[in-house]
């Protein structure tokens, strides 16, 4: 185990060197970095190590081994005055003693964009030749995650994603395929350590115009620890995460060393009597996040508030449905 930090450092150095040799365009995969699930977002996205629900097909596929029943989830939000629509849905199915499959999909889009044309195309615009709306198009981005997770021991789980990325802007579109690998480890006591290497091989988006975009790897790593509060019959989760990126973000990140940037996240979740949850966090932009949830039989309802120092705040609502029947219980 002592060799792991050195191996990780060598991989990070090799990836960053390869990325800049390729000339990666920044923010090509930004629509996939905003996070899913109101529970995790209410904690600032500090969710790589907690585990426990279907959204880990996104946060860390290794965490999918912690679920024991099939789960379905969905989230919707309208951002920035309703201009941007963000939708997410996921399904996870545990099978055998320690394996799980999951399917997650993300869609971010600006819909109904008007395309104007002049009434008389061969003439210049004037009082008598005004532009009119010819048609409406969408600028939409999709990501489909296919996840597999397996528990290697009582303390270590491993997982991986194959993801298909599609972008469409008007009449043009792009496709790409990427891979994520993750691990969830319990090194001591109740402490959990999680890591998710997203787009580990670099994801190439090929446009039908001949242009190519490259999505650089992101290393998500975090620690989480649950504290039992007997007096309140409650549990408190403490979580700290960090996103390490290799695309030379500099001033667009919270901290950087040369071309490598660092964006920490912090999260708290207090669950009282296993029914009501209150959450607080600091996201990767350094902004306040907060949320609440209620746990009903088979159903969780969650809300998240995300502030922004330059754009307006946004609200997220999600649900999580568990098929808690004996016939579906993990064997």
C-alpha positions in Angstrom: 0.0 0.0 0.0 2.9 2.4 0.6 3.7 2.4 -3.1 0.2 3.7 -4.1 1.0 7.5 -3.5 4.1 7.2 -5.7 2.3 5.3 -8.4 -0.5 7.9 -8.3 2.0 10.8 -8.6 3.7 9.2 -11.6 0.3 8.7 -13.3 -0.7 12.3 -12.7 2.6 13.6 -14.0 2.3 11.5 -17.2 -1.3 12.5 -17.8 -0.6 16.2 -17.4 2.3 15.9 -19.8 0.3 14.0 -22.4 -2.7 16.4 -22.1 -0.7 19.5 -22.9 1.1 17.8 -25.7 -2.4 17.2 -27.2 -3.5 20.8 -26.7 -6.7 20.1 -24.8 -9.5 22.6 -25.0 -10.7 23.8 -21.6 -14.2 23.1 -20.3 -15.3 20.6 -23.0 -16.8 18.4 -20.3 -17.9 21.1 -18.0 -21.6 20.1 -18.2 -20.7 16.8 -16.5 -18.9 18.5 -13.6 -21.9 20.3 -11.9 -23.0 17.2 -10.0 -26.2 15.1 -9.6 -28.6 14.5 -6.8 -30.0 17.1 -4.4 -28.6 15.2 -1.4 -25.0 15.4 -2.6 -25.3 18.9 -4.0 -26.7 20.2 -0.7 -23.4 19.0 0.8 -21.4 21.0 -1.7 -20.7 17.9 -3.8 -18.4 16.4 -1.1 -19.7 13.0 -1.9 -17.0 10.8 -3.3 -16.5 8.7 -0.2 -20.0 8.5 1.4 -21.7 5.9 -0.7 -25.1 4.6 -0.2 -27.3 5.5 -3.2 -27.7 5.2 -7.0 -26.1 8.6 -7.7 -22.7 7.0 -7.2 -22.8 5.9 -10.8 -21.7 9.6 -11.2 -19.8 10.4 -8.0 -17.8 7.2 -7.6 -19.0 4.0 -9.2 -17.3 1.9 -6.5 -19.8 3.3 -4.0 -22.6 1.4 -5.8 -21.7 -1.7 -3.8 -23.2 -0.1 -0.7 -26.8 -0.4 -1.9 -28.9 -3.6 -1.3 -32.1 -2.9 -3.3 -32.8 -1.6 -6.8 -33.0 2.2 -6.8 -34.4 4.8 -9.2 -33.7 8.5 -9.0 -34.3 11.7 -10.9 -33.6 15.4 -10.6 -34.6 18.5 -12.5 -33.6 22.1 -12.3 -34.0 25.3 -14.4 -31.1 27.6 -14.1 -30.3 31.3 -14.6 -33.8 32.6 -15.2 -35.1 29.4 -16.7 -32.7 29.6 -19.7 -30.8 26.4 -18.9 -32.5 23.1 -18.3 -30.7 20.4 -16.4 -32.1 16.9 -16.0 -30.7 13.7 -14.5 -32.0 10.2 -14.0 -30.4 7.0 -12.7 -31.2 3.3 -12.0 -29.0 0.8 -10.1 -29.5 -2.9 -9.7 -27.5 -5.0 -7.1 -26.9 -8.6 -8.0 -25.0 -11.6 -6.6 -23.3 -11.1 -3.3 -21.3 -8.0 -4.0 -21.8 -6.6 -7.5 -23.9 -3.8 -8.9 -24.9 -2.4 -12.3 -26.2 1.1 -12.9 -27.3 3.4 -15.7 -27.2 7.2 -15.3 -28.0 9.9 -17.8 -27.5 13.7 -17.8 -28.9 16.3 -20.1 -28.0 20.0 -20.0 -29.6 22.2 -22.7 -30.7 25.6 -23.8 -33.8 24.8 -25.7 -35.9 26.7 -28.3 -33.2 29.0 -29.6 -34.7 31.1 -32.4 -32.8 31.2 -35.7 -33.8 34.4 -37.6 -33.7 35.1 -41.4 -34.6 38.1 -43.4 -38.0 38.1 -45.0 -36.2 38.8 -48.4 -32.9 37.0 -48.2 -31.4 38.7 -51.2 -31.9 42.2 -49.8 -30.3 44.1 -47.0 -32.1 44.5 -43.7 -34.3 47.6 -43.6 -37.5 48.9 -42.2 -39.3 46.9 -44.9 -37.1 43.8 -44.7 -37.0 42.8 -41.1 -35.7 39.5 -39.7 -38.3 36.8 -38.8 -37.9 33.5 -36.9 -37.2 30.7 -39.4 -36.9 27.8 -36.9 -36.0 26.9 -33.4 -33.0 24.7 -32.4 -31.4 23.4 -29.1 -27.9 23.5 -27.8 -27.9 20.2 -25.8 -25.3 18.0 -24.1 -25.8 14.4 -23.0 -23.8 11.9 -21.0 -24.8 8.3 -20.5 -23.0 6.4 -17.7 -22.9 2.6 -17.7 -21.5 1.5 -14.3 -20.2 -1.7 -12.8 -19.0 -2.1 -9.2 -17.7 -5.1 -7.2 -16.7 -5.5 -3.5 -13.2 -7.0 -3.3 -13.2 -7.3 0.5 -15.0 -5.9 3.5 -12.9 -2.8 3.3 -12.4 -2.3 -0.5 -14.7 -1.8 -3.4 -13.8 -1.0 -7.0 -16.0 0.4 -9.8 -15.8 1.7 -13.4 -17.9 3.7 -15.9 -18.1 3.6 -19.6 -19.8 6.8 -20.7 -21.1 8.0 -24.0 -21.1 11.8 -24.6 -23.1 13.6 -27.2 -23.3 17.3 -28.0 -25.6 19.0 -30.4 -25.5 22.7 -31.5 -28.0 23.6 -34.1 -27.4 21.3 -37.1 -24.0 20.0 -35.9 -23.2 17.3 -33.4 -20.3 15.5 -31.7 -19.8 12.0 -30.1 -17.3 10.7 -27.7 -16.6 7.7 -25.4 -14.9 8.0 -22.0 -14.0 5.9 -19.0 -13.9 6.4 -15.2 -12.4 4.2 -12.5 -13.2 4.5 -8.8 -12.4 3.0 -5.5 -14.0 3.1 -2.0 -11.8 2.1 0.9 -12.3 1.7 4.7 -8.8 2.1 6.1 -9.6 2.4 9.8 -12.7 2.5 12.1 -15.6 4.2 10.3 -13.4 6.4 8.1 -14.1 6.1 4.3 -11.8 7.2 1.5 -13.0 7.5 -2.0 -11.3 8.3 -5.4 -12.8 8.6 -8.8 -10.6 9.2 -11.9 -12.9 10.6 -14.5 -12.1 10.5 -18.2 -9.0 8.6 -17.2 -7.8 8.0 -20.8 -8.9 11.5 -22.0 -12.2 11.6 -23.8 -12.2 12.8 -27.5 -15.3 14.5 -28.9 -15.5 14.3 -32.7 -17.7 16.8 -34.4 -19.3 16.2 -37.8 -17.5 19.4 -38.9 -14.2 17.7 -38.5 -13.3 19.6 -35.3 -12.3 17.6 -32.2 -12.6 18.5 -28.5 -10.7 16.7 -25.7 -12.1 16.3 -22.2 -9.2 16.1 -19.8 -9.1 13.8 -16.7 -10.4 14.9 -13.4 -9.3 13.2 -10.2 -11.9 13.3 -7.5 -10.8 12.3 -4.0 -12.4 12.5 -0.6 -12.8 11.4 3.0 -16.0 10.9 4.9 -16.7 10.0 8.6 -20.0 9.3 10.3 -20.5 10.4 13.9 -23.4 9.0 16.0 -25.2 11.4 18.3 -27.1 9.2 20.7 -28.7 12.1 22.5 -30.6 13.2 19.4 -30.9 9.7 17.9 -29.0 11.2 14.9 -26.0 10.7 12.6 -23.7 13.4 11.4 -21.6 12.9 8.2 -18.4 14.9 7.9 -17.0 15.0 4.3 -14.1 16.7 2.6 -13.4 16.3 -1.1 -11.2 17.8 -3.8 -11.2 18.0 -7.6 -7.8 17.9 -9.2 -7.8 19.0 -12.9 -5.0 19.1 -15.4 -6.2 21.7 -18.0 -4.4 24.9 -16.8 -7.4 26.6 -15.3 -5.3 28.9 -13.1 -7.6 31.9 -12.0 -10.7 29.8 -12.8 -9.8 27.5 -9.9 -9.5 27.9 -6.1 -5.8 27.1 -6.2 -3.3 25.9 -8.7 0.3 24.7 -9.1 1.3 25.5 -12.6 -1.2 23.8 -14.9 -2.7 21.6 -12.2 -5.7 23.1 -10.4 -7.3 22.2 -7.0 -10.9 22.8 -6.0 -11.8 21.6 -2.5 -15.3 20.8 -1.3 -16.7 20.5 2.2 -20.0 18.9 3.4 -22.1 18.2 6.5 -25.2 16.1 6.8 -27.2 15.7 10.0 -30.0 13.0 9.9 -32.4 13.1 12.9 -34.1 9.8 13.7 -33.4 8.6 10.2 -36.2 10.8 8.9 -35.2 14.4 8.5 -31.8 15.5 7.0 -30.2 18.9 7.1 -27.2 19.7 5.0 -24.6 22.4 4.5 -21.6 22.6 2.2 -19.0 24.6 0.3 -18.8 23.7 -3.4 -15.9 23.6 -5.9 -16.5 27.3 -6.7 -16.1 28.2 -3.0 -19.8 29.1 -2.8 -22.4 28.1 -0.1 -24.6 25.1 -0.6 -27.4 24.0 1.7 -30.2 21.5 1.6 -32.8 19.3 3.4 -34.4 16.0 2.9 -37.1 13.7 4.2 -36.8 9.9 4.3 -40.1 8.1 3.8 -40.6 4.3 3.5 -39.0 3.5 0.1 -38.8 7.1 -0.9 -36.4 10.0 -0.3 -37.2 13.6 -1.2 -34.3 16.1 -1.3 -33.8 19.8 -1.9 -30.6 21.7 -2.5 -29.8 25.4 -2.7 -26.7 26.5 -4.5 -25.5 30.1 -4.3 -23.2 31.8 -6.8 -21.1 34.9 -6.4 -21.7 36.2 -10.0 -24.8 34.4 -11.3 -28.1 33.9 -9.6 -28.6 31.1 -7.1 -30.2 27.8 -8.3 -32.5 25.2 -6.7 -32.4 21.4 -7.2 -35.1 18.9 -6.3 -34.6 15.2 -6.6 -36.3 11.9 -5.5 -34.9 8.5 -4.8 -37.2 5.4 -4.9 -36.0 2.1 -3.4 -37.6 -1.2 -4.3 -37.5 -2.6 -0.7 -39.0 -6.0 -1.2 -37.5 -9.3 0.0 -37.4 -10.6 -3.6 -35.2 -7.7 -4.6 -32.8 -7.8 -1.7 -29.1 -8.4 -2.5 -28.4 -12.1 -1.9 
